[in-house]
Amino acid sequence: MAFLADSLSRIKPSPTIAVTTKARELKAAGRDVIGLGAGEPDFDTPDHIKAAAQAAIERGETKYTAVDGTPELKAAICAKFERENGLALEPSQITVGTGGKQVLYNALMATLNPGDEVIIPRPYWVSYPDMVLLAGGSPVFVDASIDRGFKMRPEDLEAAITPRTKWLIFNSPSNPSGAAYGRDEVAAITGVLMRHPNVWVLSDDIYEHLVYDGFGFSTPAQVEPALAERSLTLNGVSKAYAMTGWRIGYGAAPVELIKAIAKVQSQSTSNPSSISQAAAVEALNGPQGFLLDWCMVFAERRNLVVSMLNQAAGLACPTPAGAFYVYPSCAELIGKTTPDGQRIENDGDVAGYLLEAEGVAVVHGAAFGLEPHFRISYATSTEDLTEACTRIQRACAALS
Ligand SMILES: Cc1ncc(COP(=O)(O)O)c(C=O)c1O
């Protein structure tokens, strides 16, 4: 009898975490490595948020809380959804978890039966398919390739829907492409869903605030209010407030699903950290002005990286509207040979070559389901980005 569960053989460890770990190890071993793999802002959590956490400790808010979030945080989340997304919600329609990742995981665990299908546009965030598989469901992919601006076409979504379809996972702005759907594009997607009343939408809005050039963010339940009764609108403080380590994510959904998620959470982790919840209240209710400053910095870095990558021989990099990633195509590098005689067969080889030859850590596109590409996170200093892109240009020029 095997000791490890069969379900584990269906999934793989997160490739993005693997790249970050590898870059860290090489650095520790003395190599000059620039890591462009991490999916987190390089800014520090703002001081007023840290102060709120300290005040919560002083007040003794160090005990268990309600399993799926304190009343204060649920109220702050309701206010956020009303203010920013025009969604009128009750606290009973809100769940809080240990990161958006846990809310997503619990929702899939709470709803999937063997054979249930979940539509995932690709490229996708690495965790979506594996979480679906772990929960016993079957991922069904819809292509969102570079020539479509990395966005799924409504007709392709419609063609992928079957009687077994339970969810569409929708992620805008996207990890890894940074592509973001405008209001009309969201409406085209919700239009399809309105014709299929058994399909729910899980809208992962975690990059909502990281949008550039005046892009207007919209979420499906806002664009099509009738869809709210089968939507899980997922968000969190990790990316917008530089709070990845605090682990607070949240979701809005019909009460029945919120209760099911709480049931899973009550028998696994119980409440997210009480201190982090107090910090998240301040993040959502406190001043928001710094977000604009951060977005200006991110937009400048994005422009720098896009421009430098497009000057690298064999790379083609569109300009994304949001998140802090670019997802260049490296199709023209496939079939070339490195200076030490290795043939580049796929984007994994490209990523390996960039790391070995120039000490630049990127994540290969196969990890996100769309090849041949690689993902760069530009949530790092302008100096490092300039140096990394110079090295990438040099590495590309050295291929024959
Ligand atoms: C698309 C997407 N969704 C959700 C998450 C989860 O974020 P967290 O669990 O930190 O809230 C991430 C983090 O990388 C992400 O990229």
The ligand as an SDF file (V2000), in Angstrom:
LIG
                    3D

 16 16  0  0  0  0  0  0  0  0999 V2000
   -3.8150   35.2490   -9.9500 C   0  0  0  0  0  0  0  0  0  0  0  0
   -3.5630   35.0670   -8.5000 C   0  0  0  0  0  0  0  0  0  0  0  0
   -4.5930   34.7650   -7.7030 N   0  0  0  0  0  0  0  0  0  0  0  0
   -4.4360   34.5780   -6.3810 C   0  0  0  0  0  0  0  0  0  0  0  0
   -3.1980   34.6980   -5.8060 C   0  0  0  0  0  0  0  0  0  0  0  0
   -3.1140   34.4270   -4.3180 C   0  0  0  0  0  0  0  0  0  0  0  0
   -2.7080   35.4680   -3.5690 O   0  0  0  0  0  0  0  0  0  0  0  0
   -2.7410   35.3960   -1.9760 P   0  0  0  0  0  0  0  0  0  0  0  0
   -2.9620   33.9900   -1.5770 O   0  0  0  0  0  0  0  0  0  0  0  0
   -1.4230   35.9210   -1.5380 O   0  0  0  0  0  0  0  0  0  0  0  0
   -3.8850   36.2760   -1.5670 O   0  0  0  0  0  0  0  0  0  0  0  0
   -2.0870   34.9950   -6.5890 C   0  0  0  0  0  0  0  0  0  0  0  0
   -0.7410   35.0550   -5.9980 C   0  0  0  0  0  0  0  0  0  0  0  0
    0.2660   34.9220   -6.6520 O   0  0  0  0  0  0  0  0  0  0  0  0
   -2.2810   35.1960   -7.9730 C   0  0  0  0  0  0  0  0  0  0  0  0
   -1.2560   35.5190   -8.7780 O   0  0  0  0  0  0  0  0  0  0  0  0
  1  2  1  0
  2  3  1  0
  2 15  2  0
  3  4  2  0
  4  5  1  0
  5  6  1  0
  5 12  2  0
  6  7  1  0
  7  8  1  0
  8  9  2  0
  8 10  1  0
  8 11  1  0
 12 13  1  0
 12 15  1  0
 13 14  2  0
 15 16  1  0
M  END
$$$$
